[in-house]
Amino acid sequence: MTNGEMVLPMIVGTALLTFGIRYLPIVLLSGRRLRPLLKRFLQYLPIGILSALVAQSTFLRGGVLNTGISDYYLHGIIVALLLAVWTRSLAAVVFGGVALVGLLTFLGNW
């Protein structure tokens, strides 16, 4: 098979795998009482994973730690954190952080 012929099976396989990963815990854990420790762990798991992904994409690019003052992503994270504390609005946090990074990137490349 050529690379072009493998695209559709790869998309279908990825979709099934993603669906299975999300669907299996719902099916296996529905209707069961969970221990308080496990329930608390599962409650904080999504935000922990999201924080790890954001931190990695903010500070690591190409396997190199990037924390300089000229790092636009760092400015976006700081603004997003300030907006989160100030507004408590997810939309404001996302749009504010992305808008600042976009604006600084545009002005930096201009």
N, C-alpha and C positions, 0 to 999 in steps of 0.2 A: 504494500500500500504506500502511496505517496503521502506527503504531508497534507495536501489538500483533501485527500480522502479520509484522513484521520480527524479532521476538525469536528464534524458532526458527532461521531462517537465520543470524542473527548468532551464536548459540550453536554451531551446526554449523560455521560458517566459522572461528570462533575455535578450536574444538577441532581442526579439521584443520590450521590454521596452527601451533598449539602442538605438535601431534604431529609435523608436518613439520620444525619447527625442531629438535626433539630427535632425530628419527629419521635425518635426512639425514646429520649428521656420523658417526653410527655406521655407516651403510651405506657412505659414501664413504671412511672411514678404516679400516674393518675389514680386517685382514690385511695392512696396509702398515706398513713400518717408518718411524717418524717420526724426524726429526732430533732430536738431544738438546735443542737450544734450543727447538724447537717443542713437544716433549714436556713440558719443564719449564714453558713458558708455559701450556700447556693444563692442567697439573696445578694451577697456582695461580689459574686463571681463575675457578672457582666461588667460592672464598673471597673473591676480590677484588670480584666482583659483589655477593655477599652483604654484604660490609663497606660498600660504597658505598650499598646500599639501606638498611641499618640506620643508617648515619650520616645520610643524607638524612632519613629518617623521624624520627630523634632530634632533629636540630638545626634542621630547616626545617619550619615549619608555616605554611601560607598564604603562602609566599614570604618569610617573615620569619625571620631568624636568632634562635633561641631558646636561650639558654645560661644563663638565670638559675638561682639556687639553688632557686627554687620549681618548677623544671621536673621533673616526676615521671619523665619518660623518661630524663633524665640520671642520676637516682638509680638507675633500673633498669639502665642500661648499666654503671654503676660496680659495682653488686652482681653483675651477670652476669660482668663481667671478673674480679672477685675470686673468684667461685665457679668460674670456668673454671680459674684458677690453682690454687685450693685443691683442688677435687674432680676436675678433668679429666673431668667427666661432662656430656654434652650435655643430658641430662634435667634435671639440677640447675641448669644455666645457664638453660635456657629457663623452667622452672617457677619458679625463684627470681626471675628478672627480671620475669616477668609477674605473679607473686604480689605483689611489692613495688609495682609500678606500680598494680595493682588495689587494693591496700590503701591506698596513699597517695591515690589518686583517690577511693576510698570515704570515707576520713577527711576529705579536703579538701572534699567535697561535703556532708558530714554536718552 
